[in-house]
Amino acid sequence: MGAVAGGGRAVSRRRLLRMAGAGTVLAAIGAGGAACGPKEPVPPASGGASGHAGDENAGAFTTPPPGTAPEPLWRASTSHDNLGGLLALAVVGDVVLVSGDPLVGRDVVTGEEKWSRAGITTPGARLILGGGTLYLSSAQYDGDVVGIAPATGEETWRSRLGDAYQQPRPIAADDRRVYVLAGVLEKDFSTPTNVIAAIDTATGEVVWQEKRDAGTEEYGITASVVGDRLVYTDYRKNVTVRETASGRQVWTKKIGKSNYRRFATHEDLVVVADGQRLRAFGLAAGEERWSLATERFSLFKDPQVLGGVLYASDSVRGLWAVDPGTGKRIWHNGDLLDSAAQAWQFALVGGTLYGATEFDADGGVHAFEASTGKLRWTYNDGSGDIQQWYAVAAGERLAVMHGKRLYALPAV
C-alpha cells in the first residue's frame, strides 16, 4: 500500500511521485510506514497457526496510533480456490470457515485447526448457512446436498435427491429449508432447463420447484431469505422475489445492470446497485421506494447494511453511508480517490467500519470512523498479491483473508 501521512490518510504511489519533486517524499514515508502492516509476505503455514499474540480478552486490545494498522494476532495458510465469491469466508460462533478443499474450521481466538474435511464439496462452493448448519453441494456429484456442523465439521444432514437434478447448488437457507439451483437432467443427459427449488431440512425432500425462464444461466445467482420471502438477483439483470413456503413468484423486475454479487435488505426493502444508482424496492410489491445517484462517470459497488446504515463504495473509490429507509446520504467520503482501493465487503465492530478491498496491490483492509467515513488505517500484508481481500467480524476480532492467507486482526 502507499505510505501514510499525518492524520492517518494514506498516500498513493502517484501522490508520492508528485511529492518527490518537492522533496517531501522521505518525510511522508517516515511518518507512516508502519501503517502497511508486515513488510514481508506471510510464508505458507504447514496447516497450523503461527504468530499468535494478544490477550484472549478482546477488550484488552490497544487502539493503534492514527495511521498505524495493528499486527495480526495469528496467521495461517488456506486452500482457498478464489471461486467462492463473497461467501468464501464465514465466522460461526468461535469458528472461522474458508471455502476450499479441504474445508477447514479454525478457532477464531488461537487460529488452531479444529477440524478438516477433504473431498466434502465441489470447487468454489459458497458457504451457505441456515439454522446453524452449513449447506454444501456433495463432492460426489450425486445430486445430494450435505449439511455440516460448523463447530465440528461432522455431517449432520443429507438430502439424497437422486439423479433428478444435475448437481444442485445451495444459494440460501433458513431454519426450515435450503434453497438450491439445479439443472433438470433429461433422458439424453442434457440440462436445457434449470429450476430453483426448496428442500425441507426435516425430511430432505423437495417441497417445491419452479422452472426458470429459458436462457437463464445456472450460475450468477445471489440470494437471501428475508422473513417469508426468497430474494435473488442474476446475470440477466433481474431482481426476483418468491414465497419461501410455496415458491410462488411474487414479482420480478429488470434493472439496468447485472447484479450477481451482493444486494442489501432492510426491513421491507431490497436495495441493489444498478450502475450509477442505488435503488430500493418494496419486498411486497416491487415498487421503487427511493433512488440515489453517485457521481458522474462512477458506478456503485455492492451495498451492505450494518448497524442500521447502508454502506457502499463506488468505482472512483468514494465511500457512502446512506439511510437505508429513505436513501438520504449520511456522509460521502471522496478523499480515497488518490489514496486507497475501494472496498467490496464491509464489517462493523463498535464505532469502526472495516472495508476489504478488491484486486489491488495497494489495497487491504481499511478501518474507517463509522460516524464520518474518515480513514483511520489500512492493513496490507506486503505480499504484493492482487487477489481480493475478505473481512468478516468475529466478536472483537476480524477474520481476514487474502489469497491463500488467513489472519485474525484485533478490531481496533
Beta strands, then each sheet from edge to edge (+ up, - down):
strand 1: 74-77
strand 2: 89-92
strand 3: 95-98
strand 4: 103-107
strand 5: 113-117
strand 6: 128-130
strand 7: 133-137
strand 8: 145-148
strand 9: 155-158
strand 10: 165-173
strand 11: 177-184
strand 12: 194-200
strand 13: 206-211
strand 14: 222-226
strand 15: 229-233
strand 16: 238-243
strand 17: 249-254
strand 18: 264-266
strand 19: 269-274
strand 20: 277-282
strand 21: 288-293
strand 22: 304-306
strand 23: 309-313
strand 24: 319-322
strand 25: 329-333
strand 26: 343-349
strand 27: 352-357
strand 28: 365-369
strand 29: 375-379
strand 30: 389-394
strand 31: 397-402
strand 32: 405-410
sheet 1: 1+ 32- 31+ 30-
sheet 2: 2+ 3- 4+ 5-
sheet 3: 6+ 7- 8+ 9-
sheet 4: 10+ 11- 12+ 13-
sheet 5: 14+ 15- 16+ 17-
sheet 6: 18+ 19- 20+ 21-
sheet 7: 22+ 23- 24+ 25-
sheet 8: 26+ 27- 28+ 29-
end
